[in-house]
Amino acid sequence: MIECMKRISIPQFLFPAAILLGLSGLGLAQTTVKQAPARPTTSIDGKDLYHEYCAVCHGADGKGAGPAAAAMKKPPSDLTRISRGNNGHFPDERMMRILTGEESVTAHGSKDMPTWGAVFNNMTTSVDMVQMRLHALVSYLEKLQAK
């Protein structure tokens, strides 16, 4: 009998289009996340940024069921419930601090989630571009909130 293995390794700079390898056809149940530096993007649209950098863990709908979710020690947060957990108010300033790494999130345990401020800073020398991307991403997260 072959024993199931689950390897979890998600660094600070997770490649957003991570590929989960399921070797079930060979009788092996192994879940791995392929790692690489984040690809630079020219978009400053929040939805585009979310799908490029966040959906791999949090899912296209933001509910935490992205393709890399199974390889994580703790499941990714359901991003559609942020307002619900804050008395119906979306904490945009707190979300900005989380994305920049100024505030940590207990649920992320060992910092599995990259701090996108640092990732975006590595993509450009324009501080304005970094800020525009972060604000666009926070704005899109606010639009994802369940009604």
DOPAKE-565263 format. One record per residue: chain; x, y, z of N, C-alpha, C in turn. Coordinates in Angstrom, 2 decimals. Last residue first. Layout:
# DOPAKE-565263
r ch = A; n.u = X; n.v = Y; n.w = Z; ca.u = X; ca.v = Y; ca.w = Z; c.u = X; c.v = Y; c.w = Z;
...
This chain:
# DOPAKE-565263
r ch = A; n.u = -23.65; n.v = 39.90; n.w = 0.16; ca.u = -24.71; ca.v = 40.83; ca.w = 0.59; c.u = -25.60; c.v = 40.20; c.w = 1.60;
r ch = A; n.u = -20.18; n.v = 39.43; n.w = 0.36; ca.u = -21.52; ca.v = 38.84; ca.w = 0.28; c.u = -22.53; c.v = 39.84; c.w = 0.81;
r ch = A; n.u = -17.72; n.v = 41.26; n.w = -1.41; ca.u = -18.42; ca.v = 41.00; ca.w = -0.16; c.u = -19.84; c.v = 40.49; c.w = -0.39;
r ch = A; n.u = -16.33; n.v = 42.06; n.w = -3.64; ca.u = -16.61; ca.v = 40.63; ca.w = -3.47; c.u = -17.48; c.v = 40.30; c.w = -2.26;
r ch = A; n.u = -15.80; n.v = 44.74; n.w = -3.33; ca.u = -16.88; ca.v = 44.35; ca.w = -4.25; c.u = -17.26; c.v = 42.88; c.w = -4.12;
r ch = A; n.u = -13.56; n.v = 44.57; n.w = -1.70; ca.u = -14.79; ca.v = 45.15; ca.w = -1.15; c.u = -15.99; c.v = 44.77; c.w = -2.03;
r ch = A; n.u = -11.73; n.v = 43.61; n.w = -3.51; ca.u = -12.11; ca.v = 42.77; ca.w = -2.38; c.u = -13.41; c.v = 43.28; c.w = -1.75;
r ch = A; n.u = -11.47; n.v = 45.89; n.w = -5.12; ca.u = -12.09; ca.v = 44.68; ca.w = -5.67; c.u = -12.53; c.v = 43.74; c.w = -4.55;
r ch = A; n.u = -10.16; n.v = 47.58; n.w = -3.32; ca.u = -11.47; ca.v = 47.97; ca.w = -3.85; c.u = -12.19; c.v = 46.75; c.w = -4.42;
r ch = A; n.u = -7.75; n.v = 46.19; n.w = -3.05; ca.u = -8.62; ca.v = 46.37; ca.w = -1.88; c.u = -10.04; c.v = 46.73; c.w = -2.34;
r ch = A; n.u = -6.80; n.v = 46.50; n.w = -5.69; ca.u = -7.04; ca.v = 45.17; ca.w = -5.14; c.u = -7.98; c.v = 45.25; c.w = -3.93;
r ch = A; n.u = -6.51; n.v = 49.26; n.w = -5.87; ca.u = -7.42; ca.v = 48.57; ca.w = -6.79; c.u = -7.78; c.v = 47.18; c.w = -6.25;
r ch = A; n.u = -4.54; n.v = 49.67; n.w = -3.92; ca.u = -5.87; ca.v = 50.26; ca.w = -3.73; c.u = -6.89; c.v = 49.58; c.w = -4.64;
r ch = A; n.u = -2.40; n.v = 48.26; n.w = -5.13; ca.u = -2.91; ca.v = 47.86; ca.w = -3.82; c.u = -4.32; c.v = 48.41; c.w = -3.58;
r ch = A; n.u = -2.07; n.v = 49.72; n.w = -7.53; ca.u = -2.41; ca.v = 48.29; ca.w = -7.56; c.u = -3.01; c.v = 47.85; c.w = -6.23;
r ch = A; n.u = -1.40; n.v = 52.24; n.w = -6.51; ca.u = -2.59; ca.v = 52.09; ca.w = -7.36; c.u = -3.02; c.v = 50.63; c.w = -7.39;
r ch = A; n.u = 1.01; n.v = 51.65; n.w = -5.18; ca.u = -0.15; ca.v = 52.10; ca.w = -4.43; c.u = -1.44; c.v = 51.95; c.w = -5.23;
r ch = A; n.u = 2.62; n.v = 50.98; n.w = -7.40; ca.u = 2.40; ca.v = 50.01; ca.w = -6.31; c.u = 1.14; c.v = 50.39; c.w = -5.54;
r ch = A; n.u = 2.60; n.v = 53.41; n.w = -8.77; ca.u = 2.04; ca.v = 52.20; ca.w = -9.40; c.u = 1.74; c.v = 51.14; c.w = -8.34;
r ch = A; n.u = 3.94; n.v = 55.08; n.w = -6.95; ca.u = 2.55; ca.v = 55.37; ca.w = -7.32; c.u = 1.88; c.v = 54.14; c.w = -7.93;
r ch = A; n.u = 6.48; n.v = 54.04; n.w = -6.97; ca.u = 5.69; ca.v = 53.90; ca.w = -5.75; c.u = 4.22; c.v = 54.14; c.w = -6.04;
r ch = A; n.u = 8.11; n.v = 52.47; n.w = -9.45; ca.u = 7.11; ca.v = 53.51; ca.w = -9.25; c.u = 6.28; c.v = 53.23; c.w = -8.00;
r ch = A; n.u = 9.67; n.v = 50.42; n.w = -10.11; ca.u = 10.31; ca.v = 51.43; ca.w = -9.26; c.u = 9.33; c.v = 52.55; c.w = -8.94;
r ch = A; n.u = 8.29; n.v = 47.09; n.w = -9.95; ca.u = 8.40; ca.v = 48.43; ca.w = -10.52; c.u = 9.16; c.v = 49.35; c.w = -9.57;
r ch = A; n.u = 8.26; n.v = 44.67; n.w = -8.69; ca.u = 7.90; ca.v = 44.70; ca.w = -10.11; c.u = 8.17; c.v = 46.05; c.w = -10.76;
r ch = A; n.u = 8.70; n.v = 44.94; n.w = -6.02; ca.u = 9.75; ca.v = 44.29; ca.w = -6.80; c.u = 9.49; c.v = 44.34; c.w = -8.30;
r ch = A; n.u = 6.25; n.v = 45.97; n.w = -5.21; ca.u = 7.44; ca.v = 46.83; ca.w = -5.17; c.u = 8.58; c.v = 46.25; c.w = -6.00;
r ch = A; n.u = 4.65; n.v = 43.70; n.w = -5.38; ca.u = 4.44; ca.v = 44.78; ca.w = -6.34; c.u = 5.63; c.v = 45.73; c.w = -6.37;
r ch = A; n.u = 5.75; n.v = 42.32; n.w = -3.17; ca.u = 5.79; ca.v = 41.72; ca.w = -4.51; c.u = 5.63; c.v = 42.82; c.w = -5.56;
r ch = A; n.u = 5.13; n.v = 44.07; n.w = -1.08; ca.u = 6.53; ca.v = 43.74; ca.w = -1.38; c.u = 6.67; c.v = 43.17; c.w = -2.78;
r ch = A; n.u = 2.34; n.v = 43.99; n.w = -1.27; ca.u = 3.04; ca.v = 45.27; ca.w = -1.37; c.u = 4.50; c.v = 45.03; c.w = -1.74;
r ch = A; n.u = 1.64; n.v = 41.38; n.w = -0.77; ca.u = 1.64; ca.v = 41.83; ca.w = -2.15; c.u = 2.30; c.v = 43.19; c.w = -2.32;
r ch = A; n.u = 2.97; n.v = 39.01; n.w = 1.00; ca.u = 2.60; ca.v = 40.40; ca.w = 1.19; c.u = 2.76; c.v = 41.07; c.w = -0.16;
r ch = A; n.u = 1.56; n.v = 35.73; n.w = 0.59; ca.u = 2.57; ca.v = 36.74; ca.w = 0.28; c.u = 2.07; c.v = 38.14; c.w = 0.64;
r ch = A; n.u = 0.53; n.v = 33.56; n.w = 3.08; ca.u = 0.09; ca.v = 34.55; ca.w = 2.10; c.u = 1.21; c.v = 35.55; c.w = 1.85;
r ch = A; n.u = 1.85; n.v = 32.17; n.w = 5.07; ca.u = 1.69; ca.v = 31.54; ca.w = 3.76; c.u = 1.31; c.v = 32.55; c.w = 2.69;
r ch = A; n.u = 2.69; n.v = 32.82; n.w = 7.71; ca.u = 2.83; ca.v = 33.78; ca.w = 6.61; c.u = 2.78; c.v = 33.10; c.w = 5.24;
r ch = A; n.u = 1.91; n.v = 30.63; n.w = 9.33; ca.u = 3.32; ca.v = 30.91; ca.w = 9.07; c.u = 3.53; c.v = 31.82; c.w = 7.87;
r ch = A; n.u = -1.21; n.v = 31.69; n.w = 9.80; ca.u = -0.21; ca.v = 30.88; ca.w = 10.46; c.u = 1.19; c.v = 31.36; c.w = 10.17;
r ch = A; n.u = -3.36; n.v = 32.97; n.w = 8.82; ca.u = -2.33; ca.v = 32.62; ca.w = 7.86; c.u = -1.19; c.v = 31.85; c.w = 8.49;
r ch = A; n.u = -4.90; n.v = 33.63; n.w = 10.99; ca.u = -5.31; ca.v = 32.47; ca.w = 10.19; c.u = -4.24; c.v = 32.06; c.w = 9.19;
r ch = A; n.u = -3.76; n.v = 36.05; n.w = 11.84; ca.u = -3.53; ca.v = 34.82; ca.w = 12.59; c.u = -3.84; c.v = 33.59; c.w = 11.77;
r ch = A; n.u = -2.17; n.v = 38.24; n.w = 9.81; ca.u = -3.47; ca.v = 37.60; ca.w = 10.02; c.u = -3.20; c.v = 36.25; c.w = 10.66;
r ch = A; n.u = -0.37; n.v = 41.29; n.w = 10.42; ca.u = -0.47; ca.v = 39.88; ca.w = 10.07; c.u = -1.86; c.v = 39.36; c.w = 10.40;
r ch = A; n.u = 0.37; n.v = 44.33; n.w = 8.93; ca.u = -0.46; ca.v = 43.63; ca.w = 9.91; c.u = -0.57; c.v = 42.18; c.w = 9.48;
r ch = A; n.u = 2.09; n.v = 45.00; n.w = 6.94; ca.u = 2.16; ca.v = 45.78; ca.w = 8.18; c.u = 1.35; c.v = 45.13; c.w = 9.30;
r ch = A; n.u = 1.80; n.v = 43.82; n.w = 4.52; ca.u = 2.57; ca.v = 43.10; ca.w = 5.52; c.u = 2.73; c.v = 43.85; c.w = 6.83;
r ch = A; n.u = 0.15; n.v = 44.84; n.w = 2.64; ca.u = 1.52; ca.v = 45.37; ca.w = 2.65; c.u = 2.39; c.v = 44.66; c.w = 3.68;
r ch = A; n.u = -2.22; n.v = 43.50; n.w = 3.21; ca.u = -1.58; ca.v = 43.29; ca.w = 1.91; c.u = -0.13; c.v = 43.79; c.w = 1.89;
r ch = A; n.u = -2.76; n.v = 44.55; n.w = 5.76; ca.u = -2.53; ca.v = 43.11; ca.w = 5.59; c.u = -1.77; c.v = 42.85; c.w = 4.28;
r ch = A; n.u = -3.20; n.v = 47.24; n.w = 5.18; ca.u = -2.09; ca.v = 46.86; ca.w = 6.07; c.u = -1.76; c.v = 45.37; c.w = 5.95;
r ch = A; n.u = -5.49; n.v = 46.98; n.w = 3.58; ca.u = -4.26; ca.v = 47.54; ca.w = 2.99; c.u = -3.05; c.v = 47.14; c.w = 3.85;
r ch = A; n.u = -7.27; n.v = 46.06; n.w = 5.47; ca.u = -6.93; ca.v = 45.20; ca.w = 4.35; c.u = -5.65; c.v = 45.68; c.w = 3.67;
r ch = A; n.u = -7.44; n.v = 48.32; n.w = 7.10; ca.u = -6.85; ca.v = 47.09; ca.w = 7.64; c.u = -6.44; c.v = 46.15; c.w = 6.50;
r ch = A; n.u = -8.75; n.v = 50.05; n.w = 5.32; ca.u = -7.41; ca.v = 50.39; ca.w = 5.82; c.u = -6.70; c.v = 49.16; c.w = 6.39;
r ch = A; n.u = -11.23; n.v = 48.70; n.w = 4.88; ca.u = -10.28; ca.v = 48.92; ca.w = 3.79; c.u = -8.87; c.v = 49.27; c.w = 4.27;
r ch = A; n.u = -13.26; n.v = 46.76; n.w = 6.17; ca.u = -12.12; ca.v = 47.46; ca.w = 6.77; c.u = -11.00; c.v = 47.73; c.w = 5.76;
r ch = A; n.u = -16.63; n.v = 47.12; n.w = 5.63; ca.u = -15.41; ca.v = 46.61; ca.w = 5.01; c.u = -14.22; c.v = 47.42; c.w = 5.52;
r ch = A; n.u = -19.11; n.v = 46.31; n.w = 7.98; ca.u = -18.23; ca.v = 47.36; ca.w = 7.44; c.u = -16.99; c.v = 46.71; c.w = 6.83;
r ch = A; n.u = -20.55; n.v = 44.41; n.w = 9.32; ca.u = -21.09; ca.v = 44.92; ca.w = 8.07; c.u = -20.25; c.v = 46.01; c.w = 7.41;
r ch = A; n.u = -18.90; n.v = 43.67; n.w = 11.51; ca.u = -20.18; ca.v = 44.37; ca.w = 11.72; c.u = -20.71; c.v = 45.04; c.w = 10.46;
r ch = A; n.u = -16.90; n.v = 42.09; n.w = 10.36; ca.u = -16.58; ca.v = 43.43; ca.w = 10.87; c.u = -17.84; c.v = 44.28; c.w = 10.98;
r ch = A; n.u = -17.68; n.v = 39.82; n.w = 9.12; ca.u = -16.90; ca.v = 39.66; ca.w = 10.35; c.u = -16.50; c.v = 40.98; c.w = 10.98;
r ch = A; n.u = -18.83; n.v = 40.92; n.w = 6.86; ca.u = -19.69; ca.v = 40.25; ca.w = 7.83; c.u = -18.97; c.v = 40.09; c.w = 9.17;
r ch = A; n.u = -16.57; n.v = 41.73; n.w = 5.45; ca.u = -17.48; ca.v = 42.73; ca.w = 6.02; c.u = -18.36; c.v = 42.12; c.w = 7.10;
r ch = A; n.u = -15.52; n.v = 39.18; n.w = 4.73; ca.u = -14.73; ca.v = 40.14; ca.w = 5.51; c.u = -15.64; c.v = 41.16; c.w = 6.19;
r ch = A; n.u = -16.54; n.v = 37.22; n.w = 3.12; ca.u = -17.14; ca.v = 37.39; ca.w = 4.45; c.u = -16.38; c.v = 38.40; c.w = 5.32;
r ch = A; n.u = -15.17; n.v = 36.72; n.w = 0.88; ca.u = -16.49; ca.v = 37.31; ca.w = 0.69; c.u = -17.17; c.v = 37.63; c.w = 2.02;
r ch = A; n.u = -12.88; n.v = 35.37; n.w = 1.46; ca.u = -12.77; ca.v = 36.82; ca.w = 1.34; c.u = -14.11; c.v = 37.50; c.w = 1.11;
r ch = A; n.u = -12.21; n.v = 32.94; n.w = 3.46; ca.u = -13.31; ca.v = 33.28; ca.w = 2.58; c.u = -13.36; c.v = 34.80; c.w = 2.53;
r ch = A; n.u = -8.70; n.v = 32.10; n.w = 3.65; ca.u = -9.91; ca.v = 32.78; ca.w = 4.13; c.u = -10.95; c.v = 32.92; c.w = 3.04;
r ch = A; n.u = -7.36; n.v = 28.84; n.w = 3.03; ca.u = -7.41; ca.v = 30.28; ca.w = 2.78; c.u = -8.75; c.v = 30.85; c.w = 3.26;
r ch = A; n.u = -6.73; n.v = 26.46; n.w = 5.65; ca.u = -7.45; ca.v = 26.86; ca.w = 4.44; c.u = -7.43; c.v = 28.38; c.w = 4.26;
r ch = A; n.u = -3.46; n.v = 25.70; n.w = 6.60; ca.u = -4.74; ca.v = 26.26; ca.w = 7.01; c.u = -5.45; c.v = 26.73; c.w = 5.75;
r ch = A; n.u = -1.57; n.v = 24.46; n.w = 4.93; ca.u = -1.79; ca.v = 23.97; ca.w = 6.30; c.u = -3.14; c.v = 24.43; c.w = 6.83;
r ch = A; n.u = -2.37; n.v = 23.81; n.w = 1.48; ca.u = -2.05; ca.v = 24.72; ca.w = 2.58; c.u = -2.37; c.v = 24.11; c.w = 3.94;
r ch = A; n.u = -3.23; n.v = 22.38; n.w = -0.65; ca.u = -1.84; ca.v = 22.18; ca.w = -0.23; c.u = -1.45; c.v = 23.04; c.w = 0.96;
r ch = A; n.u = -5.77; n.v = 23.21; n.w = -1.26; ca.u = -5.60; ca.v = 21.87; ca.w = -0.69; c.u = -4.19; c.v = 21.63; c.w = -0.17;
r ch = A; n.u = -5.37; n.v = 25.70; n.w = -2.53; ca.u = -5.92; ca.v = 25.63; ca.w = -1.16; c.u = -5.66; c.v = 24.28; c.w = -0.50;
r ch = A; n.u = -4.69; n.v = 25.94; n.w = -5.14; ca.u = -3.60; ca.v = 25.69; ca.w = -4.20; c.u = -4.09; c.v = 25.50; c.w = -2.77;
r ch = A; n.u = -7.15; n.v = 26.47; n.w = -6.46; ca.u = -6.45; ca.v = 25.22; ca.w = -6.73; c.u = -5.30; c.v = 24.93; c.w = -5.76;
r ch = A; n.u = -9.40; n.v = 27.91; n.w = -3.96; ca.u = -8.55; ca.v = 27.96; ca.w = -5.14; c.u = -7.78; c.v = 26.66; c.w = -5.32;
r ch = A; n.u = -11.46; n.v = 28.44; n.w = -2.07; ca.u = -11.30; ca.v = 27.12; ca.w = -2.67; c.u = -10.50; c.v = 27.17; c.w = -3.96;
r ch = A; n.u = -12.25; n.v = 30.85; n.w = -0.93; ca.u = -11.18; ca.v = 30.08; ca.w = -0.30; c.u = -10.90; c.v = 28.72; c.w = -0.92;
r ch = A; n.u = -14.01; n.v = 32.56; n.w = -2.16; ca.u = -14.51; ca.v = 31.78; ca.w = -1.02; c.u = -13.47; c.v = 30.83; c.w = -0.42;
r ch = A; n.u = -13.51; n.v = 33.99; n.w = -4.46; ca.u = -13.07; ca.v = 34.55; ca.w = -3.19; c.u = -13.43; c.v = 33.74; c.w = -1.97;
r ch = A; n.u = -13.97; n.v = 32.93; n.w = -6.93; ca.u = -15.10; ca.v = 33.59; ca.w = -6.29; c.u = -14.75; c.v = 34.18; c.w = -4.93;
r ch = A; n.u = -11.53; n.v = 31.78; n.w = -7.52; ca.u = -12.04; ca.v = 32.83; ca.w = -8.42; c.u = -13.19; c.v = 33.60; c.w = -7.79;
r ch = A; n.u = -9.53; n.v = 31.29; n.w = -4.56; ca.u = -10.54; ca.v = 30.89; ca.w = -5.53; c.u = -11.05; c.v = 32.06; c.w = -6.34;
r ch = A; n.u = -7.39; n.v = 31.73; n.w = -2.90; ca.u = -8.71; ca.v = 32.11; ca.w = -2.41; c.u = -9.84; c.v = 31.75; c.w = -3.37;
r ch = A; n.u = -5.18; n.v = 30.75; n.w = -4.44; ca.u = -5.46; ca.v = 30.26; ca.w = -3.09; c.u = -6.91; c.v = 30.50; c.w = -2.68;
r ch = A; n.u = -5.50; n.v = 31.86; n.w = -6.95; ca.u = -4.88; ca.v = 30.54; ca.w = -6.86; c.u = -5.11; c.v = 29.93; c.w = -5.47;
r ch = A; n.u = -6.44; n.v = 34.46; n.w = -6.63; ca.u = -7.40; ca.v = 33.38; ca.w = -6.91; c.u = -6.79; c.v = 31.99; c.w = -6.77;
r ch = A; n.u = -4.33; n.v = 36.31; n.w = -6.37; ca.u = -5.05; ca.v = 35.84; ca.w = -5.19; c.u = -5.89; c.v = 34.58; c.w = -5.42;
r ch = A; n.u = -3.10; n.v = 37.13; n.w = -8.80; ca.u = -2.30; ca.v = 36.92; ca.w = -7.60; c.u = -3.02; c.v = 36.27; c.w = -6.43;
r ch = A; n.u = -4.92; n.v = 37.24; n.w = -10.96; ca.u = -3.52; ca.v = 36.92; ca.w = -11.21; c.u = -2.79; c.v = 36.48; c.w = -9.93;
r ch = A; n.u = -7.33; n.v = 38.01; n.w = -9.82; ca.u = -7.26; ca.v = 36.72; ca.w = -10.52; c.u = -5.82; c.v = 36.30; c.w = -10.79;
r ch = A; n.u = -6.56; n.v = 40.51; n.w = -8.72; ca.u = -7.06; ca.v = 39.44; ca.w = -7.87; c.u = -6.90; c.v = 38.08; c.w = -8.56;
r ch = A; n.u = -5.89; n.v = 41.92; n.w = -11.05; ca.u = -4.87; ca.v = 41.65; ca.w = -10.03; c.u = -5.29; c.v = 40.51; c.w = -9.13;
r ch = A; n.u = -8.41; n.v = 42.04; n.w = -12.32; ca.u = -7.28; ca.v = 41.38; ca.w = -12.98; c.u = -6.21; c.v = 40.99; c.w = -11.96;
r ch = A; n.u = -9.79; n.v = 43.53; n.w = -10.37; ca.u = -10.24; ca.v = 42.18; ca.w = -10.73; c.u = -9.11; c.v = 41.40; c.w = -11.40;
r ch = A; n.u = -8.34; n.v = 45.99; n.w = -10.34; ca.u = -8.44; ca.v = 45.13; ca.w = -9.16; c.u = -8.84; c.v = 43.70; c.w = -9.47;
r ch = A; n.u = -6.07; n.v = 47.04; n.w = -12.77; ca.u = -7.47; ca.v = 46.71; ca.w = -12.51; c.u = -7.54; c.v = 45.70; c.w = -11.36;
r ch = A; n.u = -3.67; n.v = 47.52; n.w = -13.73; ca.u = -3.94; ca.v = 48.13; ca.w = -12.45; c.u = -5.41; c.v = 47.94; c.w = -12.08;
r ch = A; n.u = -1.40; n.v = 45.44; n.w = -15.57; ca.u = -2.75; ca.v = 45.85; ca.w = -15.19; c.u = -2.77; c.v = 46.55; c.w = -13.84;
r ch = A; n.u = 1.01; n.v = 44.39; n.w = -16.05; ca.u = 0.86; ca.v = 45.81; ca.w = -16.35; c.u = -0.49; c.v = 46.33; c.w = -15.89;
r ch = A; n.u = 2.79; n.v = 42.23; n.w = -13.88; ca.u = 1.62; ca.v = 42.51; ca.w = -14.70; c.u = 1.55; c.v = 44.01; c.w = -14.94;
r ch = A; n.u = 5.30; n.v = 39.78; n.w = -13.29; ca.u = 4.86; ca.v = 41.18; ca.w = -13.33; c.u = 3.64; c.v = 41.32; c.w = -14.23;
r ch = A; n.u = 4.78; n.v = 36.78; n.w = -11.53; ca.u = 4.98; ca.v = 37.43; ca.w = -12.83; c.u = 4.53; c.v = 38.88; c.w = -12.75;
r ch = A; n.u = 6.52; n.v = 35.81; n.w = -8.62; ca.u = 5.29; ca.v = 36.32; ca.w = -9.23; c.u = 5.62; c.v = 37.02; c.w = -10.54;
r ch = A; n.u = 8.83; n.v = 33.06; n.w = -8.83; ca.u = 8.52; ca.v = 34.46; ca.w = -8.54; c.u = 7.23; c.v = 34.89; c.w = -9.25;
r ch = A; n.u = 7.48; n.v = 29.84; n.w = -7.97; ca.u = 8.29; ca.v = 30.69; ca.w = -8.84; c.u = 7.97; c.v = 32.13; c.w = -8.47;
r ch = A; n.u = 6.47; n.v = 26.52; n.w = -7.26; ca.u = 6.84; ca.v = 27.85; ca.w = -6.82; c.u = 7.70; c.v = 28.56; c.w = -7.87;
r ch = A; n.u = 3.75; n.v = 24.34; n.w = -7.11; ca.u = 4.92; ca.v = 24.76; ca.w = -7.86; c.u = 5.22; c.v = 26.21; c.w = -7.51;
r ch = A; n.u = 2.71; n.v = 22.45; n.w = -4.49; ca.u = 2.52; ca.v = 23.74; ca.w = -5.13; c.u = 3.83; c.v = 24.10; c.w = -5.81;
r ch = A; n.u = 1.30; n.v = 19.20; n.w = -4.29; ca.u = 2.46; ca.v = 20.07; ca.w = -4.26; c.u = 2.09; c.v = 21.39; c.w = -4.92;
r ch = A; n.u = 0.14; n.v = 16.25; n.w = -3.07; ca.u = -0.26; ca.v = 17.60; ca.w = -3.43; c.u = 0.93; c.v = 18.50; c.w = -3.25;
r ch = A; n.u = -0.29; n.v = 12.91; n.w = -3.93; ca.u = 0.65; ca.v = 13.92; ca.w = -3.49; c.u = 0.15; c.v = 15.28; c.w = -3.97;
r ch = A; n.u = -0.98; n.v = 9.87; n.w = -3.99; ca.u = -1.79; ca.v = 11.04; ca.w = -3.66; c.u = -0.85; c.v = 12.08; c.w = -3.07;
r ch = A; n.u = -0.48; n.v = 7.48; n.w = -6.50; ca.u = 0.12; ca.v = 8.32; ca.w = -5.48; c.u = -0.79; c.v = 9.52; c.w = -5.23;
r ch = A; n.u = -1.36; n.v = 6.07; n.w = -8.64; ca.u = -1.65; ca.v = 5.51; ca.w = -7.34; c.u = -1.04; c.v = 6.32; c.w = -6.20;
r ch = A; n.u = -1.02; n.v = 7.33; n.w = -10.95; ca.u = 0.05; ca.v = 6.40; ca.w = -10.59; c.u = -0.20; c.v = 5.76; c.w = -9.24;
r ch = A; n.u = -3.17; n.v = 9.03; n.w = -10.95; ca.u = -3.11; ca.v = 8.02; ca.w = -12.00; c.u = -2.03; c.v = 6.98; c.w = -11.73;
r ch = A; n.u = -2.56; n.v = 10.85; n.w = -8.97; ca.u = -3.50; ca.v = 9.79; ca.w = -8.67; c.u = -3.49; c.v = 8.69; c.w = -9.73;
r ch = A; n.u = -0.85; n.v = 12.97; n.w = -8.57; ca.u = -0.33; ca.v = 11.78; ca.w = -9.23; c.u = -1.25; c.v = 10.59; c.w = -8.99;
r ch = A; n.u = -1.34; n.v = 16.21; n.w = -9.07; ca.u = -2.00; ca.v = 15.06; ca.w = -8.47; c.u = -1.55; c.v = 13.82; c.w = -9.23;
r ch = A; n.u = -0.02; n.v = 19.24; n.w = -8.54; ca.u = 0.28; ca.v = 17.98; ca.w = -9.19; c.u = -0.41; c.v = 16.84; c.w = -8.44;
r ch = A; n.u = -1.06; n.v = 22.42; n.w = -9.24; ca.u = -1.14; ca.v = 21.33; ca.w = -8.29; c.u = -0.92; c.v = 20.03; c.w = -9.04;
r ch = A; n.u = 0.66; n.v = 25.26; n.w = -10.01; ca.u = 0.09; ca.v = 24.04; ca.w = -10.58; c.u = 0.10; c.v = 22.97; c.w = -9.50;
r ch = A; n.u = 0.03; n.v = 28.75; n.w = -9.74; ca.u = 0.62; ca.v = 27.51; ca.w = -9.22; c.u = -0.10; c.v = 26.30; c.w = -9.81;
r ch = A; n.u = 0.02; n.v = 31.40; n.w = -10.65; ca.u = -0.62; ca.v = 30.35; ca.w = -11.42; c.u = -0.04; c.v = 29.00; c.w = -11.02;
r ch = A; n.u = 1.60; n.v = 32.92; n.w = -8.86; ca.u = 0.15; ca.v = 32.94; ca.w = -8.78; c.u = -0.54; c.v = 31.84; c.w = -9.57;
r ch = A; n.u = 4.21; n.v = 31.77; n.w = -7.03; ca.u = 3.81; ca.v = 31.96; ca.w = -8.43; c.u = 2.30; c.v = 31.84; c.w = -8.47;
r ch = A; n.u = 4.97; n.v = 33.45; n.w = -4.07; ca.u = 4.28; ca.v = 32.33; ca.w = -4.69; c.u = 3.94; c.v = 32.67; c.w = -6.13;
r ch = A; n.u = 7.08; n.v = 34.63; n.w = -2.24; ca.u = 6.78; ca.v = 34.98; ca.w = -3.63; c.u = 6.21; c.v = 33.78; c.w = -4.36;
r ch = A; n.u = 7.23; n.v = 33.40; n.w = 0.27; ca.u = 6.82; ca.v = 34.80; ca.w = 0.18; c.u = 6.40; c.v = 35.17; c.w = -1.23;
r ch = A; n.u = 6.15; n.v = 29.97; n.w = -0.45; ca.u = 7.05; ca.v = 31.01; ca.w = 0.02; c.u = 6.45; c.v = 32.41; c.w = -0.10;
r ch = A; n.u = 4.80; n.v = 27.15; n.w = 0.49; ca.u = 4.36; ca.v = 28.35; ca.w = -0.21; c.u = 5.19; c.v = 29.50; c.w = 0.32;
r ch = A; n.u = 4.54; n.v = 23.94; n.w = 0.67; ca.u = 5.64; ca.v = 24.90; ca.w = 0.63; c.u = 5.20; c.v = 26.09; c.w = -0.19;
r ch = A; n.u = 3.74; n.v = 20.80; n.w = 1.65; ca.u = 3.26; ca.v = 22.17; ca.w = 1.63; c.u = 4.46; c.v = 23.09; c.w = 1.65;
r ch = A; n.u = 2.87; n.v = 17.65; n.w = 0.60; ca.u = 3.98; ca.v = 18.56; ca.w = 0.82; c.u = 3.46; c.v = 19.99; c.w = 0.67;
r ch = A; n.u = 1.54; n.v = 14.74; n.w = 1.61; ca.u = 1.13; ca.v = 16.09; ca.w = 1.27; c.u = 2.30; c.v = 17.00; c.w = 1.61;
r ch = A; n.u = 1.06; n.v = 11.36; n.w = 0.76; ca.u = 1.96; ca.v = 12.42; ca.w = 1.19; c.u = 1.36; c.v = 13.76; c.w = 0.79;
r ch = A; n.u = -0.07; n.v = 8.12; n.w = 1.58; ca.u = -0.36; ca.v = 9.45; ca.w = 1.04; c.u = 0.62; c.v = 10.47; c.w = 1.62;
r ch = A; n.u = 1.60; n.v = 5.06; n.w = 0.82; ca.u = 1.18; ca.v = 6.05; ca.w = 1.81; c.u = 0.94; c.v = 7.40; c.w = 1.14;
r ch = A; n.u = 0.55; n.v = 2.19; n.w = -0.82; ca.u = 1.32; ca.v = 3.42; ca.w = -0.91; c.u = 0.73; c.v = 4.43; c.w = 0.05;
r ch = A; n.u = 0.85; n.v = -1.18; n.w = 0.00; ca.u = 0.00; ca.v = 0.00; ca.w = 0.00; c.u = 0.89; c.v = 1.24; c.w = 0.00;
